[in-house]
Amino acid sequence: MKIALGTVQFGLPYGLSNQFSHTDKLEAERILKYAYDKGIRMLDTAPSYGNAEDVIGSFIRNHHSDKYWDVITKTPHFKDNTINGKQIKKLFESFELSQERLGQETTYGLLVHDCNNLFLPGGEDLLKTMSKLKDEGFIKKIGVSIYDGSQIDTILDNYSIDLIQLPVNILDQRLLDGGQLKRLKKYGVEIHARSVFLQGLLLMQQKNIPVWFENIKDILNIFHVEARKRDMSVLQLALGFVQSIDEVDKIIVGVNTKEHLHEIINATSIRVNIDEFSNLSINNSIFLNPSNWKV
């Protein structure tokens, strides 16, 4: 199964269409148990996701399932202008705390949370430190989380990574069109897709879409029409599009309820011809990067 479970909702209120606060611990445990029962074995988290790592670790310990989950976590966001011994120490301390919270001796993946940290003076020391942790057996794969194709190109030109997390969805086809997904596969990088529902924008009823997206409402309308033409829900079409990208190894989905995860899992068999949806592609980070949204 390509689905990996994102856990930001376990610690923070997250998502444009989110009508909840963060998911409470009881519901998070229901989601984790259901995910496990349905064959999902990969979790994506980060120290910055509130108490998400604590929730995961508590569940893992109580269900004696530490050997059966592949967990990916991330480095801190470094706000400094350079990377030196202070930041490297913080990376070590943050990772040790993540391991303690998660109750894992070996973590599947550690990602540089803000890939721009790699481009700072001394930034290469972040990956060197992570490589050391990998060589010592604490991490299986190291990598980065990115936002656009130029970041991928710079990273591949300068670093060796095992794993990357990146945005892709039926509106955001930039990494398909730019060839970065194929280039990553050429280098043997494991690709995890996030933002497949664009923080819930693709799942919203059209009447509820914020005015910020007025300039792409026609595209969103076409997306809804394409789903109806195929007798699909918008969730099925959005998920089916990303599932049909051969280069994508895992799709990270975050949910607030077990029922939402059930709906997603029921759509995992859907495949489409991605070439049929080139008319939905937009190339404007104002709408594709949620950090730019003013809603």
Secondary structure, 3 states (H helix, E strand, C coil): CCEEEECHHHCCCCCCCCCCCCCCHHHHHHHHHHHHHCCCCEEECCCCCCCHHHHHHHHHHHCCCHHHCEEEEECCCCCCCCCCHHHHHHHHHHHHHHHHHHCCCCEEEEEECCHHHHHCCCCHHHHHHHHHHHHCCCEEEEEEECCCHHHHHHHHHHCCCCEEEEECCCCCCHHHHCCHHHHHHHCCCEEEEECCCCCCHHHCCHHHCCHHHHHHHHHHHHHHHHHHHCCCCHHHHHHHHHHCCCCCCEEEEECCCHHHHHHHHHCCCCCCCHHHHHHHCCCCHHHHCHHHCCC
